[in-house]
Amino acid sequence: MKLRLTPLNFATAFLVVLAIVTWVYKPVAITGKELVHWTGTVAIIFLFLAFSVWFLDLIFRNFFRETKMLWTIELSFIVLTAIIYLLVK
């Protein structure tokens, strides 16, 4: 099995670290003052998102064999997701 670093690998790692930080340290900056008692739930949501991103990375790896094309598609997906998030917000 060939190990390839992709943008969604970094996103998965970021979400897992964010879930651990949220669960262990209970930061108010991430959850807000209203959700200070819901940090465990927020951490589980981050873990679910990390699992979803990991699964999506596996799907993209099966469809795009070349690393350059894989990086292009995954970066495009991340940018599109960020744009949709900002438009909805």
DSSP file (Angstrom, degrees, kcal/mol; ACC not computed):
  #  RESIDUE AA STRUCTURE BP1 BP2  ACC     N-H-->O    O-->H-N    N-H-->O    O-->H-N    TCO  KAPPA ALPHA  PHI   PSI    X-CA   Y-CA   Z-CA
    1    1 A M              0   0    0      0, 0.0     2,-0.5     0, 0.0     0, 0.0   0.000 360.0 360.0 360.0 127.8    0.0    0.0    0.0
    2    2 A K        -     0   0    0      1,-0.0     2,-0.6     2,-0.0     0, 0.0  -0.723 360.0-137.4 -89.4 125.9    1.4    3.3   -1.1
    3    3 A L        +     0   0    0     -2,-0.5     2,-0.4     2,-0.0    -1,-0.0  -0.721  27.0 178.1 -85.0 120.4    1.2    6.1    1.5
    4    4 A R        -     0   0    0     -2,-0.6     2,-0.5    63,-0.0     5,-0.0  -0.989  23.2-138.8-125.6 129.7    0.2    9.4   -0.1
    5    5 A L        +     0   0    0     -2,-0.4    66,-0.1     4,-0.0     3,-0.0  -0.734  30.9 173.6 -85.2 131.0   -0.3   12.7    1.8
    6    6 A T    >>  -     0   0    0     -2,-0.5     4,-1.4     1,-0.1     3,-0.7  -0.873  45.6-105.7-132.4 164.4   -3.4   14.5    0.6
    7    7 A P  H 3> S+     0   0    0      0, 0.0     4,-2.0     0, 0.0     5,-0.1   0.856 119.8  55.3 -60.8 -35.0   -5.3   17.7    1.8
    8    8 A L  H 3> S+     0   0    0      1,-0.2     4,-2.3     2,-0.2     5,-0.1   0.768 101.1  59.2 -72.3 -22.8   -8.1   15.6    3.2
    9    9 A N  H <> S+     0   0    0     -3,-0.7     4,-2.4     2,-0.2    -1,-0.2   0.918 107.7  46.1 -64.6 -42.4   -5.5   13.7    5.3
   10   10 A F  H  X S+     0   0    0     -4,-1.4     4,-2.4     2,-0.2    -2,-0.2   0.890 111.7  51.2 -66.1 -38.8   -4.5   17.0    6.9
   11   11 A A  H  X S+     0   0    0     -4,-2.0     4,-2.3     2,-0.2    -2,-0.2   0.900 110.2  49.7 -65.0 -40.1   -8.2   17.9    7.4
   12   12 A T  H  X S+     0   0    0     -4,-2.3     4,-2.3     2,-0.2    -2,-0.2   0.930 111.7  47.8 -63.4 -45.6   -8.8   14.6    9.1
   13   13 A A  H  X S+     0   0    0     -4,-2.4     4,-2.4     1,-0.2    -2,-0.2   0.902 111.4  51.3 -62.4 -40.9   -5.9   15.1   11.4
   14   14 A F  H  X S+     0   0    0     -4,-2.4     4,-2.5     1,-0.2    -1,-0.2   0.913 110.6  48.1 -62.2 -43.4   -7.0   18.6   12.2
   15   15 A L  H  X S+     0   0    0     -4,-2.3     4,-2.2     2,-0.2    -2,-0.2   0.875 111.4  49.9 -67.6 -37.0  -10.5   17.5   13.1
   16   16 A V  H  X S+     0   0    0     -4,-2.3     4,-2.2     2,-0.2    -2,-0.2   0.927 112.8  46.6 -66.7 -43.6   -9.2   14.7   15.3
   17   17 A V  H  X S+     0   0    0     -4,-2.4     4,-2.6     1,-0.2    -2,-0.2   0.902 112.1  51.4 -63.7 -40.5   -6.9   17.1   17.1
   18   18 A L  H  X S+     0   0    0     -4,-2.5     4,-2.3     1,-0.2    -1,-0.2   0.881 109.3  50.4 -63.8 -38.3   -9.8   19.6   17.5
   19   19 A A  H  X S+     0   0    0     -4,-2.2     4,-2.3     2,-0.2    -2,-0.2   0.911 111.9  47.1 -66.0 -41.9  -12.0   16.8   18.9
   20   20 A I  H  X S+     0   0    0     -4,-2.2     4,-2.8     2,-0.2     5,-0.4   0.923 113.5  47.6 -66.4 -43.7   -9.4   15.8   21.5
   21   21 A V  H  X>S+     0   0    0     -4,-2.6     4,-2.0     1,-0.2     5,-0.6   0.907 113.6  48.4 -63.3 -41.2   -8.7   19.4   22.5
   22   22 A T  H  X5S+     0   0    0     -4,-2.3     4,-0.8    -5,-0.2    -1,-0.2   0.892 115.9  43.6 -65.6 -39.4  -12.4   20.1   22.8
   23   23 A W  H  <5S+     0   0    0     -4,-2.3    -2,-0.2    -5,-0.2    -1,-0.2   0.915 122.5  34.5 -74.0 -43.3  -13.0   17.0   24.9
   24   24 A V  H  <5S+     0   0    0     -4,-2.8    -3,-0.2    -5,-0.2    -2,-0.2   0.936 129.5  28.2 -80.4 -48.2  -10.0   17.3   27.2
   25   25 A Y  H  <5S-     0   0    0     -4,-2.0    -3,-0.2    -5,-0.4    -2,-0.1   0.615  85.6-145.1 -95.8 -12.7   -9.6   21.0   27.7
   26   26 A K     << -     0   0    0     -4,-0.8     2,-0.3    -5,-0.6    -4,-0.2   0.930  22.7-160.6  49.9  58.0  -13.2   22.2   27.2
   27   27 A P     >  -     0   0    0      0, 0.0     4,-1.6     0, 0.0     3,-0.4  -0.512  19.1-154.4 -75.7 133.5  -12.3   25.5   25.6
   28   28 A V  H  > S+     0   0    0     -2,-0.3     4,-2.4     1,-0.2     7,-0.1   0.745  90.9  69.0 -74.8 -24.3  -15.0   28.2   25.6
   29   29 A A  H  4 S+     0   0    0      1,-0.2    -1,-0.2     2,-0.2     4,-0.1   0.823 107.7  36.7 -65.3 -30.6  -13.4   29.7   22.5
   30   30 A I  H  4 S+     0   0    0     -3,-0.4    -2,-0.2     2,-0.1    -1,-0.2   0.907 129.7  28.7 -87.0 -47.1  -14.5   26.7   20.3
   31   31 A T  H  < S-     0   0    0     -4,-1.6     4,-0.4     1,-0.1    -3,-0.2   0.765 102.2-130.8 -88.9 -25.8  -17.8   25.9   21.9
   32   32 A G     <  -     0   0    0     -4,-2.4     3,-0.5    -5,-0.2    -1,-0.1  -0.057  31.6 -77.3  89.8 161.5  -19.0   29.3   23.1
   33   33 A K  S >  S+     0   0    0      1,-0.2     3,-0.9     2,-0.2     4,-0.2   0.816 128.4  57.2 -67.5 -30.5  -20.3   30.2   26.5
   34   34 A E  T 3  S+     0   0    0      1,-0.2     3,-0.3    -3,-0.1    -1,-0.2   0.821 111.8  41.1 -70.0 -29.6  -23.7   28.7   25.8
   35   35 A L  T >  S+     0   0    0     -3,-0.5     3,-1.5    -4,-0.4    -1,-0.2   0.050  73.2 119.2-107.8  24.8  -22.3   25.2   25.0
   36   36 A V  G X  S+     0   0    0     -3,-0.9     3,-0.6     1,-0.3    -1,-0.2   0.808  81.3  46.8 -63.4 -28.5  -19.7   24.9   27.7
   37   37 A H  G 3  S+     0   0    0     -3,-0.3    -1,-0.3     1,-0.2     3,-0.3   0.479 104.8  63.2 -89.5  -2.3  -21.5   21.8   29.1
   38   38 A W  G <>  +     0   0    0     -3,-1.5     4,-2.4     1,-0.2     3,-0.2   0.100  62.6 116.1-105.5  20.4  -21.8   20.3   25.7
   39   39 A T  H <> S+     0   0    0     -3,-0.6     4,-2.3     1,-0.2    -1,-0.2   0.848  74.5  54.5 -63.4 -33.5  -18.1   19.9   24.9
   40   40 A G  H  > S+     0   0    0     -3,-0.3     4,-1.9     2,-0.2    -1,-0.2   0.902 109.9  46.9 -63.9 -40.7  -18.3   16.1   24.8
   41   41 A T  H  > S+     0   0    0     -3,-0.2     4,-2.0     2,-0.2    -2,-0.2   0.895 111.7  50.4 -67.5 -40.7  -21.1   16.3   22.2
   42   42 A V  H  X S+     0   0    0     -4,-2.4     4,-2.1     1,-0.2    -2,-0.2   0.888 109.5  51.8 -64.7 -38.9  -19.1   18.8   20.2
   43   43 A A  H  X S+     0   0    0     -4,-2.3     4,-2.2     2,-0.2    -2,-0.2   0.888 108.5  50.7 -64.7 -39.3  -16.1   16.5   20.3
   44   44 A I  H  X S+     0   0    0     -4,-1.9     4,-2.3     2,-0.2    -2,-0.2   0.877 108.6  52.3 -66.7 -36.7  -18.2   13.6   19.0
   45   45 A I  H  X S+     0   0    0     -4,-2.0     4,-2.4     2,-0.2    -2,-0.2   0.911 108.7  50.2 -64.0 -41.8  -19.4   15.8   16.2
   46   46 A F  H  X S+     0   0    0     -4,-2.1     4,-2.3     2,-0.2    -2,-0.2   0.898 110.4  50.1 -62.6 -39.7  -15.8   16.6   15.3
   47   47 A L  H  X S+     0   0    0     -4,-2.2     4,-2.3     2,-0.2    -2,-0.2   0.894 109.5  51.0 -65.8 -38.9  -15.0   12.9   15.3
   48   48 A F  H  X S+     0   0    0     -4,-2.3     4,-2.3     2,-0.2    -2,-0.2   0.917 110.8  48.6 -63.4 -42.3  -17.9   12.1   13.1
   49   49 A L  H  X S+     0   0    0     -4,-2.4     4,-2.5     2,-0.2    -2,-0.2   0.884 109.9  52.2 -63.9 -37.7  -16.8   14.8   10.7
   50   50 A A  H  X S+     0   0    0     -4,-2.3     4,-2.3     2,-0.2    -2,-0.2   0.907 109.7  49.0 -63.8 -41.3  -13.2   13.4   10.7
   51   51 A F  H  X S+     0   0    0     -4,-2.3     4,-2.3     2,-0.2    -2,-0.2   0.904 111.5  49.8 -63.9 -40.8  -14.6    9.9    9.9
   52   52 A S  H  X S+     0   0    0     -4,-2.3     4,-2.3     2,-0.2    -2,-0.2   0.910 111.7  47.3 -64.7 -42.8  -16.7   11.4    7.0
   53   53 A V  H  X S+     0   0    0     -4,-2.5     4,-2.1     2,-0.2    -1,-0.2   0.889 111.4  51.6 -66.6 -39.0  -13.6   13.3    5.6
   54   54 A W  H  X S+     0   0    0     -4,-2.3     4,-1.9     2,-0.2    -2,-0.2   0.916 110.9  47.6 -62.4 -43.6  -11.5   10.1    5.9
   55   55 A F  H  X S+     0   0    0     -4,-2.3     4,-2.0     1,-0.2    -2,-0.2   0.895 111.0  51.1 -65.4 -40.4  -14.1    8.1    4.0
   56   56 A L  H  X S+     0   0    0     -4,-2.3     4,-2.6     1,-0.2    -1,-0.2   0.868 106.8  55.0 -64.1 -36.6  -14.4   10.8    1.4
   57   57 A D  H  X S+     0   0    0     -4,-2.1     4,-2.3     2,-0.2    -1,-0.2   0.901 106.9  50.7 -62.5 -41.1  -10.6   10.7    1.0
   58   58 A L  H  X S+     0   0    0     -4,-1.9     4,-1.5     2,-0.2    -2,-0.2   0.902 110.2  49.6 -63.0 -40.4  -10.8    6.9    0.4
   59   59 A I  H  X S+     0   0    0     -4,-2.0     4,-1.6     1,-0.2     3,-0.3   0.937 111.4  48.1 -64.4 -46.2  -13.4    7.4   -2.3
   60   60 A F  H  X S+     0   0    0     -4,-2.6     4,-2.5     1,-0.2    -2,-0.2   0.881 108.0  56.0 -62.3 -37.5  -11.3   10.1   -4.0
   61   61 A R  H  < S+     0   0    0     -4,-2.3    -1,-0.2     1,-0.2    -2,-0.2   0.848 107.1  49.8 -63.6 -33.7   -8.2    7.9   -3.9
   62   62 A N  H  < S+     0   0    0     -4,-1.5    -1,-0.2    -3,-0.3    -2,-0.2   0.840 115.5  42.1 -73.9 -32.2  -10.1    5.1   -5.7
   63   63 A F  H  < S+     0   0    0     -4,-1.6     2,-0.6     1,-0.2    -2,-0.2   0.837 117.9  43.7 -83.3 -33.1  -11.3    7.4   -8.5
   64   64 A F     <  +     0   0    0     -4,-2.5    -1,-0.2    -5,-0.2     6,-0.1  -0.922  58.1 176.4-120.1 107.3   -8.1    9.4   -9.0
   65   65 A R        +     0   0    0     -2,-0.6     2,-0.3    -3,-0.1    -1,-0.1   0.824  59.1  83.1 -80.3 -32.9   -4.9    7.4   -9.2
   66   66 A E  S  > S-     0   0    0      1,-0.1     4,-2.2     2,-0.0     5,-0.1  -0.554  72.7-142.6 -77.9 135.8   -2.5   10.2  -10.0
   67   67 A T  H  > S+     0   0    0     -2,-0.3     4,-2.5     1,-0.2     5,-0.2   0.873  99.2  53.9 -65.7 -37.9   -1.4   12.2   -6.9
   68   68 A K  H  > S+     0   0    0      1,-0.2     4,-2.0     2,-0.2    -1,-0.2   0.926 111.9  43.9 -64.4 -44.3   -1.4   15.5   -8.8
   69   69 A M  H  > S+     0   0    0      2,-0.2     4,-2.6     1,-0.2    -1,-0.2   0.880 112.0  54.3 -66.8 -37.4   -5.0   15.1   -9.9
   70   70 A L  H  X S+     0   0    0     -4,-2.2     4,-2.6     2,-0.2     5,-0.2   0.919 108.7  48.0 -62.1 -44.6   -5.9   13.9   -6.4
   71   71 A W  H  X S+     0   0    0     -4,-2.5     4,-2.6     2,-0.2     5,-0.3   0.908 112.1  50.3 -62.2 -42.1   -4.5   17.0   -4.8
   72   72 A T  H  X S+     0   0    0     -4,-2.0     4,-2.0     2,-0.2    -2,-0.2   0.931 113.6  44.2 -62.7 -46.4   -6.3   19.2   -7.4
   73   73 A I  H  X S+     0   0    0     -4,-2.6     4,-2.2     2,-0.2    -2,-0.2   0.922 115.7  47.0 -66.1 -44.7   -9.7   17.6   -6.8
   74   74 A E  H  X S+     0   0    0     -4,-2.6     4,-2.3     2,-0.2    -2,-0.2   0.892 112.7  48.4 -68.6 -39.2   -9.3   17.5   -3.0
   75   75 A L  H  X S+     0   0    0     -4,-2.6     4,-2.4    -5,-0.2    -1,-0.2   0.890 111.6  51.1 -65.9 -37.5   -8.2   21.2   -2.8
   76   76 A S  H  X S+     0   0    0     -4,-2.0     4,-2.6    -5,-0.3    -2,-0.2   0.896 109.7  50.5 -63.8 -39.7  -11.1   22.1   -5.1
   77   77 A F  H  X S+     0   0    0     -4,-2.2     4,-2.4     2,-0.2    -2,-0.2   0.910 110.8  48.3 -64.1 -42.5  -13.5   20.2   -2.8
   78   78 A I  H  X S+     0   0    0     -4,-2.3     4,-2.2     2,-0.2    -2,-0.2   0.913 113.4  47.2 -65.2 -42.6  -12.1   22.0    0.3
   79   79 A V  H  X S+     0   0    0     -4,-2.4     4,-2.4     2,-0.2    -2,-0.2   0.916 112.8  49.3 -65.4 -43.1  -12.4   25.4   -1.4
   80   80 A L  H  X S+     0   0    0     -4,-2.6     4,-2.5     1,-0.2    -2,-0.2   0.903 111.3  49.6 -62.3 -41.6  -15.9   24.7   -2.6
   81   81 A T  H  X S+     0   0    0     -4,-2.4     4,-2.4     2,-0.2    -1,-0.2   0.904 111.0  49.5 -63.8 -41.6  -17.0   23.5    0.9
   82   82 A A  H  X S+     0   0    0     -4,-2.2     4,-2.4     2,-0.2    -2,-0.2   0.898 111.2  49.6 -64.6 -40.5  -15.5   26.7    2.5
   83   83 A I  H  X S+     0   0    0     -4,-2.4     4,-2.2     2,-0.2    -2,-0.2   0.928 111.7  47.8 -65.0 -44.4  -17.4   28.9   -0.1
   84   84 A I  H  X S+     0   0    0     -4,-2.5     4,-2.3     1,-0.2     5,-0.2   0.904 111.2  52.0 -63.0 -40.2  -20.7   27.1    0.6
   85   85 A Y  H  X S+     0   0    0     -4,-2.4     4,-2.3     1,-0.2    -2,-0.2   0.926 111.3  46.4 -60.5 -44.9  -20.1   27.5    4.3
   86   86 A L  H  < S+     0   0    0     -4,-2.4    -1,-0.2     1,-0.2    -2,-0.2   0.846 112.1  50.8 -69.3 -32.8  -19.5   31.2    4.0
   87   87 A L  H  < S+     0   0    0     -4,-2.2    -1,-0.2     1,-0.2    -2,-0.2   0.880 113.8  44.2 -70.0 -37.5  -22.5   31.7    1.8
   88   88 A V  H  <        0   0    0     -4,-2.3    -2,-0.2     1,-0.2    -1,-0.2   0.866 360.0 360.0 -74.2 -35.8  -24.8   29.8    4.2
   89   89 A K     <        0   0    0     -4,-2.3    -1,-0.2    -5,-0.2    -2,-0.2   0.513 360.0 360.0 -65.9 360.0  -23.4   31.6    7.2
